[in-house]
Amino acid sequence: MTIKSSMNRRQLFKTSVAAGTMLAAPSILLAQEPAKPAELIVRAWGGPWVEALKNGVSDPFTERTGIRIIHDLTEDNEIQPKVWAAVSQNRTPPIHINWDTTTNATKSALRGVCEDLSDLSNLAGTTDLAKPVGVEGYPIVNTYGYVYVLAYRTEAFPDGPPASYHDLLDPKFKGRLAFYNDGIGFHFPAQVAGGGSLDGIPDAMDPCWDFVTKMKEQNPLLGEDPDFVTWFQNGEIDAACTISTNALGAKRNGVDIAWTVPAEGSKFDTDGLWIPKGHSESDLYWAKEYINSAITQEAQQVWLDGLGLPGVVPGLTPPEGLAGDPSYPTTQADFERLIRVSGKTQVEHESEWFSKFKQIMQG
């Protein structure tokens, strides 16, 4: 079942892991399972995102436990203050599990509204990517990484992939480009494209905003994850800075599309799962069971096949055509082409960056 509302999306990790076997049907803490709730509410992103989660994690969890999973597609920034308010007022939160960007989740963790997940048995079999940076313990479990690629219609670039974001300033692409409506994924490459240094993040970002201002003259479309798939499918755009999953979704729907990491680099980030405080002991137990099952090899293989993203357990087989792809980093050489800014810096400055991007684009 899915509740529809507004939709949104939003360091190299070690490949070695502690010895251990992934459990297909894990049990976390208690010798005797507590009573099962009829349902759990999981906040998710729409489009191919929720479909992949449903196929890889939610449906198998329901089959195993009998607990129905409701996917609430309320936009992540919209649900955040509602959860914070519920916890501060000792009310039951509106969701059991939040599938969230690690940056947003870190804000909640630093606010003290997240349950501790360090007792999940399957954490022993995850890579270092599963561990959130900048917070104590595991208030969040990162579940995969992703790249904000430069996706493009191959017909629009007959001579090969765009080498740089500067290529998109060609007048022929006016009105044919797309970015997230807050610019996420584009800020850091724009800093480089504008002649600045990554060392200038966050204190010397005028080069970023200068380049965003140039890109604004191209009248790009601004939207969220499901929009990119639709725009590419309808032939409305030629190129976009977007998470590779959206480009992969369009390609799987028959669009002649490809993606690249341009000269400026591409942002690499993670998403994760966390549980707001305030649920009953039994609901908390089963919410933890859901997250524990999401970090098994079996669940990650199906879930992340749908998203085309590298997970946090070893031994996953890359989806067809993605082995060695820049959007599926697994080696040190892959990560050297990507940009990863600390979660702490993003937590402290992301709202400011979002506002600045919107101000420029709406000006």
C-alpha positions as CSV (number, residue, x, y, z in Angstrom):
1,M,0.0,0.0,0.0
2,T,1.2,3.5,-0.8
3,I,0.2,6.9,0.6
4,K,0.8,9.5,-2.0
5,S,1.9,13.1,-1.3
6,S,4.5,15.3,-2.8
7,M,7.5,13.3,-4.0
8,N,11.2,14.0,-3.5
9,R,14.5,12.4,-3.4
10,R,17.4,13.2,-1.8
11,Q,35.8,8.7,1.4
12,L,35.9,5.7,-0.1
13,F,34.5,2.8,1.8
14,K,36.2,-0.4,2.6
15,T,35.2,-3.6,0.9
16,S,36.5,-5.8,3.6
17,V,34.0,-6.9,6.3
18,A,33.9,-8.8,9.5
19,A,33.5,-12.5,9.0
20,G,29.9,-13.6,9.3
21,T,26.9,-15.0,7.5
22,M,24.0,-12.9,6.3
23,L,20.8,-14.0,7.9
24,A,17.8,-14.2,5.6
25,A,15.3,-14.0,8.5
26,P,17.1,-12.2,11.3
27,S,16.0,-11.9,14.9
28,I,17.4,-9.0,16.8
29,L,17.1,-9.0,20.5
30,L,14.5,-11.1,22.2
31,A,14.1,-14.8,22.7
32,Q,10.4,-14.4,22.2
33,E,9.1,-12.1,19.5
34,P,6.7,-9.3,20.8
35,A,3.3,-8.9,19.4
36,K,3.2,-7.9,15.7
37,P,1.6,-4.7,14.6
38,A,-0.8,-5.0,11.7
39,E,1.3,-2.6,9.7
40,L,4.4,-0.4,9.6
41,I,4.7,2.9,7.8
42,V,7.9,3.5,5.8
43,R,8.5,6.9,4.3
44,A,9.9,6.5,0.8
45,W,10.5,8.3,-2.5
46,G,8.2,7.7,-5.5
47,G,8.7,6.3,-9.0
48,P,11.4,3.6,-9.4
49,W,12.6,4.2,-5.8
50,V,9.5,2.9,-4.0
51,E,9.1,0.1,-6.5
52,A,12.6,-1.1,-5.8
53,L,12.1,-0.9,-2.1
54,K,8.8,-2.8,-2.3
55,N,10.3,-5.6,-4.4
56,G,13.5,-6.0,-2.4
57,V,12.6,-5.3,1.2
58,S,8.9,-4.6,1.9
59,D,7.2,-7.4,0.1
60,P,9.6,-10.1,1.4
61,F,9.3,-8.7,4.9
62,T,5.5,-8.9,4.7
63,E,5.7,-12.4,3.4
64,R,8.0,-13.4,6.3
65,T,6.2,-11.6,9.1
66,G,2.6,-10.9,7.9
67,I,3.1,-7.2,8.7
68,R,1.8,-5.0,6.0
69,I,4.1,-2.2,4.9
70,I,2.6,1.2,3.9
71,H,4.8,3.4,1.9
72,D,4.3,7.1,2.7
73,L,5.6,9.3,-0.1
74,T,5.5,12.5,1.8
75,E,8.5,14.6,0.7
76,D,11.4,14.1,3.1
77,N,11.8,17.7,4.0
78,E,8.1,17.9,4.6
79,I,7.9,14.9,7.0
80,Q,11.0,16.1,9.0
81,P,9.4,18.8,11.1
82,K,6.3,16.6,11.7
83,V,8.5,13.9,13.1
84,W,10.6,16.3,15.2
85,A,7.4,17.9,16.6
86,A,5.9,14.5,17.5
87,V,9.0,13.4,19.4
88,S,9.3,16.7,21.3
89,Q,5.7,16.5,22.3
90,N,5.8,12.8,23.3
91,R,3.4,11.9,20.6
92,T,3.6,8.8,18.4
93,P,5.5,9.8,15.2
94,P,3.6,9.7,11.9
95,I,6.0,7.1,10.4
96,H,7.8,4.0,11.8
97,I,10.8,4.1,9.5
98,N,12.3,7.0,7.5
99,W,14.1,6.2,4.3
100,D,16.1,9.4,4.2
101,T,19.2,11.1,2.8
102,T,22.0,10.7,5.2
103,T,22.4,14.5,5.5
104,N,18.8,14.9,6.5
105,A,19.0,11.9,8.8
106,T,22.1,13.3,10.5
107,K,20.1,16.5,11.3
108,S,17.6,14.3,13.1
109,A,20.3,12.3,14.8
110,L,22.0,15.4,16.1
111,R,18.6,16.5,17.4
112,G,18.3,13.3,19.4
113,V,15.1,12.0,17.8
114,C,16.5,8.7,16.4
115,E,16.4,5.3,18.0
116,D,19.7,3.5,18.5
117,L,20.2,0.8,15.8
118,S,23.6,-0.5,16.9
119,D,22.1,-3.8,18.1
120,L,21.0,-4.9,14.6
121,S,22.7,-8.3,14.1
122,N,23.3,-7.8,10.4
123,L,25.5,-4.8,10.9
124,A,28.4,-7.2,11.4
125,G,28.3,-8.1,7.8
126,T,28.3,-4.6,6.3
127,T,31.0,-2.5,4.8
128,D,32.2,0.8,6.4
129,L,29.7,2.6,4.1
130,A,26.9,1.6,6.4
131,K,28.3,3.6,9.3
132,P,27.1,7.2,9.4
133,V,30.0,9.7,9.8
134,G,29.9,12.5,12.4
135,V,27.5,10.9,14.8
136,E,27.9,8.4,17.7
137,G,26.9,4.8,17.1
138,Y,24.2,3.9,14.6
139,P,21.2,6.3,14.9
140,I,21.1,5.8,11.1
141,V,22.1,2.8,9.0
142,N,23.4,3.9,5.6
143,T,22.1,1.4,3.0
144,Y,23.8,2.3,-0.3
145,G,25.8,5.0,-2.1
146,Y,24.9,7.0,-5.2
147,V,26.3,9.4,-7.7
148,Y,24.7,12.6,-9.1
149,V,25.7,11.9,-12.7
150,L,25.4,14.1,-15.8
151,A,22.7,12.2,-17.7
152,Y,22.1,12.9,-21.4
153,R,20.2,11.8,-24.5
154,T,22.7,10.3,-26.8
155,E,20.9,11.8,-29.8
156,A,21.6,15.3,-28.5
157,F,25.4,14.5,-28.1
158,P,26.3,12.7,-31.3
159,D,30.0,13.2,-30.8
160,G,30.1,11.5,-27.4
161,P,29.2,12.4,-23.8
162,P,29.5,16.0,-22.6
163,A,33.0,16.4,-21.2
164,S,32.1,19.3,-18.9
165,Y,29.2,21.2,-17.5
166,H,30.5,24.1,-19.6
167,D,29.2,22.1,-22.6
168,L,25.6,22.6,-21.4
169,L,26.0,26.4,-21.8
170,D,25.6,26.0,-25.6
171,P,22.6,28.0,-26.7
172,K,21.1,24.9,-28.4
173,F,20.4,23.5,-24.9
174,K,18.3,26.5,-23.7
175,G,15.2,25.1,-22.1
176,R,16.5,21.5,-22.5
177,L,18.3,21.0,-19.3
178,A,17.2,19.9,-15.8
179,F,18.4,20.1,-12.2
180,Y,16.9,19.4,-8.8
181,N,14.8,22.4,-7.7
182,D,17.2,23.0,-4.8
183,G,20.3,22.3,-6.9
184,I,21.4,19.3,-4.8
185,G,24.1,17.3,-6.6
186,F,25.1,20.4,-8.7
187,H,26.6,22.7,-6.1
188,F,30.0,21.0,-5.9
189,P,30.6,20.4,-9.6
190,A,29.5,24.0,-10.1
191,Q,32.1,25.2,-7.7
192,V,34.8,23.6,-9.9
193,A,33.2,24.7,-13.1
194,G,33.2,28.2,-11.8
195,G,36.9,28.1,-11.4
196,G,36.9,27.5,-7.6
197,S,38.4,24.8,-5.5
198,L,36.7,22.1,-3.4
199,D,38.7,23.4,-0.5
200,G,36.6,26.6,-0.8
201,I,33.5,24.6,0.4
202,P,31.8,26.0,2.4
203,D,33.5,29.4,3.0
204,A,34.5,30.5,-0.6
205,M,31.7,29.4,-2.9
206,D,31.3,32.5,-5.1
207,P,32.6,30.4,-8.1
208,C,29.7,28.0,-7.6
209,W,27.0,30.7,-7.5
210,D,28.6,32.5,-10.5
211,F,28.4,29.3,-12.6
212,V,24.8,28.6,-11.3
213,T,23.9,32.2,-12.5
214,K,25.3,31.3,-16.0
215,M,23.3,28.1,-16.0
216,K,20.2,30.0,-15.1
217,E,20.3,31.7,-18.4
218,Q,19.7,28.4,-20.0
219,N,16.2,28.3,-18.4
220,P,16.5,24.8,-17.0
221,L,13.6,22.7,-15.8
222,L,13.6,22.2,-12.0
223,G,12.1,19.2,-10.3
224,E,12.4,16.0,-8.3
225,D,13.3,12.4,-8.9
226,P,10.1,11.2,-10.7
227,D,10.2,14.4,-12.9
228,F,13.6,13.4,-14.5
229,V,12.3,10.1,-15.7
230,T,9.2,11.7,-17.2
231,W,11.1,14.5,-18.9
232,F,13.6,12.1,-20.5
233,Q,10.8,9.8,-21.6
234,N,8.8,12.6,-23.1
235,G,11.9,14.0,-24.9
236,E,11.6,17.3,-23.0
237,I,15.2,17.5,-21.9
238,D,18.6,16.7,-23.4
239,A,20.7,16.6,-20.2
240,A,20.3,16.7,-16.4
241,C,22.3,16.5,-13.2
242,T,20.4,13.7,-11.4
243,I,20.9,10.6,-9.4
244,S,21.9,7.7,-11.7
245,T,18.8,5.8,-10.7
246,N,16.5,8.2,-12.5
247,A,18.6,7.9,-15.7
248,L,18.6,4.1,-15.4
249,G,14.8,4.2,-14.9
250,A,14.4,6.1,-18.2
251,K,16.8,3.8,-20.0
252,R,14.9,0.7,-18.8
253,N,11.7,2.4,-20.2
254,G,13.3,2.5,-23.6
255,V,14.8,6.0,-23.7
256,D,18.2,6.2,-25.5
257,I,20.0,7.7,-22.6
258,A,23.5,7.5,-21.1
259,W,25.4,9.2,-18.2
260,T,28.9,10.3,-17.4
261,V,31.0,11.8,-14.7
262,P,32.2,15.1,-16.2
263,A,35.6,16.8,-15.8
264,E,34.4,18.7,-12.7
265,G,33.5,15.4,-11.0
266,S,30.1,14.2,-9.5
267,K,28.8,14.3,-6.0
268,F,28.8,11.0,-4.2
269,D,26.4,10.5,-1.2
270,T,24.5,8.0,0.8
271,D,20.9,7.3,2.0
272,G,19.9,5.4,5.0
273,L,17.1,4.1,7.2
274,W,16.2,5.3,10.8
275,I,13.5,5.0,13.3
276,P,11.9,8.0,15.2
277,K,11.7,7.8,19.0
278,G,8.2,7.4,20.5
279,H,6.9,4.1,19.2
280,S,5.8,1.2,21.4
281,E,8.2,-1.5,22.3
282,S,6.7,-4.0,19.9
283,D,6.5,-1.5,17.0
284,L,10.1,-0.6,17.6
285,Y,11.2,-4.2,17.6
286,W,9.5,-4.9,14.2
287,A,10.7,-1.6,12.7
288,K,14.3,-2.7,13.7
289,E,13.6,-6.1,12.1
290,Y,12.6,-4.3,8.9
291,I,15.9,-2.4,8.8
292,N,17.9,-5.5,9.8
293,S,16.3,-7.4,6.8
294,A,17.2,-4.5,4.5
295,I,20.9,-5.0,5.1
296,T,20.9,-8.7,4.1
297,Q,22.6,-9.7,0.9
298,E,19.3,-11.2,-0.4
299,A,17.3,-8.0,0.1
300,Q,20.1,-5.6,-1.1
301,Q,20.6,-7.6,-4.3
302,V,16.9,-7.2,-5.4
303,W,16.4,-3.7,-3.9
304,L,19.6,-2.2,-5.4
305,D,19.2,-4.0,-8.7
306,G,16.1,-1.9,-9.1
307,L,18.0,1.3,-8.2
308,G,21.3,0.4,-9.9
309,L,23.3,1.4,-6.9
310,P,26.2,-0.1,-4.9
311,G,25.1,-1.4,-1.5
312,V,26.7,-1.9,1.9
313,V,27.1,-5.7,1.9
314,P,29.8,-7.5,0.0
315,G,29.2,-10.0,-2.8
316,L,26.5,-8.0,-4.6
317,T,26.4,-8.6,-8.3
318,P,26.2,-5.3,-10.3
319,P,23.0,-4.9,-12.3
320,E,23.4,-5.8,-16.0
321,G,25.6,-3.2,-17.8
322,L,26.7,-1.4,-14.6
323,A,29.9,-3.3,-13.8
324,G,32.7,-0.7,-14.1
325,D,30.1,2.1,-14.7
326,P,31.0,5.5,-13.2
327,S,27.6,5.5,-11.4
328,Y,28.5,2.2,-9.7
329,P,31.8,2.9,-7.9
330,T,33.5,0.0,-6.2
331,T,37.3,0.8,-6.6
332,Q,39.6,3.5,-5.4
333,A,40.0,4.7,-9.0
334,D,36.2,5.1,-9.2
335,F,36.0,7.2,-6.1
336,E,38.9,9.5,-7.2
337,R,36.5,10.9,-9.8
338,L,33.8,11.6,-7.3
339,I,33.2,14.4,-4.8
340,R,32.3,13.6,-1.2
341,V,31.9,16.5,1.3
342,S,31.6,15.7,5.0
343,G,28.1,15.1,6.4
344,K,28.8,17.7,9.1
345,T,29.5,20.4,6.5
346,Q,26.4,19.5,4.6
347,V,24.2,19.5,7.7
348,E,25.5,22.9,8.6
349,H,25.2,24.5,5.2
350,E,22.8,22.6,3.0
351,S,19.8,24.8,3.8
352,E,21.8,27.9,2.9
353,W,23.0,26.3,-0.4
354,F,19.4,25.3,-1.3
355,S,18.1,28.8,-0.6
356,K,20.9,30.4,-2.6
357,F,20.3,28.1,-5.6
358,K,16.5,28.8,-5.6
359,Q,17.1,32.6,-5.2
360,I,19.3,32.6,-8.3
361,M,17.0,30.4,-10.4
362,Q,13.9,32.3,-9.4
363,G,15.5,35.7,-9.8
